[in-house]
Amino acid sequence: MSRRTIQNEARPLVARRPVPRLSGAFGPELLEGTYGVLCSESPNPSDPAAYSGEGLRVNAAQSPSGFGALWVWTAEPCAQCQARAADRDTGPWTRSTKPYLLIGTLGDSNTAYVATQRLAAEVPNARVLTETGGGHTANFNKSDCIDRHVDAFLVSGTLPPKGTVCDQNLAPF
């Protein structure tokens, strides 16, 4: 076999396989959904320069862990966003008549489950939907049960029964 024949039969070093679609937790839906809500429903400054001072203030006064500044900088792209939700709820949430669905994950290392319970106690028409397992937020830990209740809430405003607990599809460890 000649050298020329071998070169003509070159094959890729890595077999071509279909790339699996990322789950909704890590796919484009996460970024689009996060900014869709964050920018249209939150009171964000329209001047990008305001985020530097605000981030420092929040970080020092309210969040010495650094997460306050992280969230301020996460919202910075909203300075360019002109969309505002027509029916955004600006509070006070302690007198709201709108239903709220709060989802708390028992083993969430970033958002304590007790914080979800405390918020529910402050908001009159809130319902807690509990997810067992671990990880940060139910969005990052697939649960068909959670998805069914969220879909029902978003489509028809139906809250799950009090005390509803959903398992993750897969155990975290």
C-alpha positions in Angstrom: 0.0 0.0 0.0 1.4 3.4 -0.9 1.7 6.4 1.3 -0.8 8.2 -0.9 -3.5 5.5 -0.4 -3.1 5.7 3.4 -3.6 9.4 3.4 -6.7 9.2 1.3 -8.3 6.8 3.8 -7.8 9.1 6.8 -10.6 8.8 9.3 -11.5 11.2 12.1 -9.8 10.3 15.4 -13.1 10.7 17.3 -16.2 8.9 16.1 -19.0 11.3 15.3 -21.9 10.9 17.6 -25.0 12.9 18.0 -24.6 15.5 20.7 -27.1 15.0 23.5 -29.5 17.9 24.1 -28.8 19.6 27.4 -31.6 19.4 29.9 -33.7 22.5 30.5 -31.7 23.2 33.6 -28.5 23.8 31.6 -29.8 24.5 28.1 -30.6 27.9 26.6 -33.9 28.0 28.5 -32.2 28.7 31.7 -30.4 31.8 30.5 -33.4 33.1 28.5 -35.9 32.3 31.3 -33.7 33.8 34.0 -33.2 37.1 32.1 -36.8 37.2 30.9 -38.0 37.2 34.5 -35.1 39.1 36.1 -35.3 42.0 33.6 -39.0 42.3 33.1 -40.2 41.7 36.6 -37.5 43.3 38.8 -36.8 46.9 39.5 -33.3 47.2 37.8 -31.5 50.5 37.2 -31.3 51.5 33.6 -27.9 53.0 33.9 -25.2 50.3 33.7 -22.8 52.5 35.8 -25.2 52.2 38.8 -24.4 48.5 39.2 -20.9 49.1 40.4 -21.9 51.2 43.3 -25.0 49.1 44.1 -23.0 45.9 44.0 -20.5 47.2 46.5 -23.3 48.5 48.8 -25.3 45.2 48.7 -22.1 43.2 49.2 -20.9 45.1 52.2 -24.2 45.8 53.9 -26.4 42.8 53.2 -24.3 40.0 52.0 -20.8 39.7 53.4 -20.5 36.3 51.6 -20.3 38.0 48.3 -23.6 36.6 46.8 -25.3 40.0 47.0 -22.7 41.5 44.6 -22.9 38.4 42.4 -26.7 38.9 41.9 -26.3 42.6 41.3 -23.8 41.9 38.5 -26.1 39.1 37.2 -28.8 41.7 36.8 -26.5 44.2 35.0 -27.6 43.2 31.5 -31.1 44.3 32.5 -29.9 47.9 32.2 -30.3 47.4 28.4 -33.6 45.7 28.6 -36.7 47.9 28.0 -39.3 45.1 28.5 -41.4 45.3 31.6 -44.1 42.9 32.6 -47.5 44.6 32.4 -48.8 42.8 35.4 -45.7 42.6 37.5 -46.3 42.3 41.2 -44.5 45.0 43.1 -45.9 44.2 46.5 -46.5 44.5 49.3 -46.5 40.7 49.2 -47.9 40.5 52.7 -51.3 41.6 51.3 -51.2 40.0 47.9 -54.2 38.1 46.6 -52.3 36.4 43.8 -51.3 32.8 44.2 -47.6 32.1 44.6 -45.9 28.7 44.1 -42.7 28.4 46.1 -40.5 25.4 45.4 -38.0 24.4 48.1 -35.4 21.6 47.8 -34.6 20.0 51.1 -30.9 19.5 50.4 -30.3 22.9 48.6 -26.9 24.1 49.7 -27.4 27.7 48.5 -31.0 28.4 49.4 -32.1 26.9 52.8 -35.4 25.1 52.8 -36.3 27.0 56.0 -36.1 30.3 53.9 -38.8 28.9 51.6 -41.0 28.1 54.6 -40.4 31.6 56.1 -41.3 33.3 52.8 -44.5 31.2 52.6 -45.5 32.3 56.1 -45.2 36.0 55.0 -47.1 35.7 51.7 -50.9 35.0 52.3 -51.6 33.0 49.1 -48.3 31.1 48.8 -47.9 27.3 48.7 -44.7 25.4 49.2 -43.9 22.5 46.9 -41.2 20.5 48.4 -38.5 18.6 46.5 -36.5 15.9 48.2 -32.9 15.3 47.4 -30.0 17.8 47.0 -28.6 20.4 44.7 -29.5 24.0 44.1 -33.1 24.5 43.1 -35.6 22.1 41.6 -34.8 23.5 38.2 -31.4 21.9 38.3 -32.6 18.6 39.6 -35.1 17.0 37.3 -38.4 15.9 38.8 -41.4 15.0 36.7 -43.6 15.6 39.7 -42.3 19.1 40.2 -42.7 19.7 36.4 -46.4 18.6 36.5 -47.2 21.0 39.4 -45.4 23.9 37.8 -47.1 23.3 34.5 -50.5 23.2 36.2 -49.7 26.5 38.1 -48.5 28.3 35.0 -51.3 27.1 32.7 -54.3 27.4 35.1 -53.1 28.9 38.3 -53.6 25.6 40.2 -51.6 25.2 43.3 -50.6 21.8 44.5 -52.3 20.4 47.6 -50.7 21.6 50.9 -47.8 19.4 52.0 -47.0 18.1 48.5 -43.6 16.5 48.3 -41.9 15.4 45.1 -38.8 13.3 44.6 -36.1 14.0 42.1 -36.0 11.6 39.2 -32.5 10.5 40.1 -30.8 10.6 43.5 -28.1 13.3 43.7 -25.4 10.8 44.7 
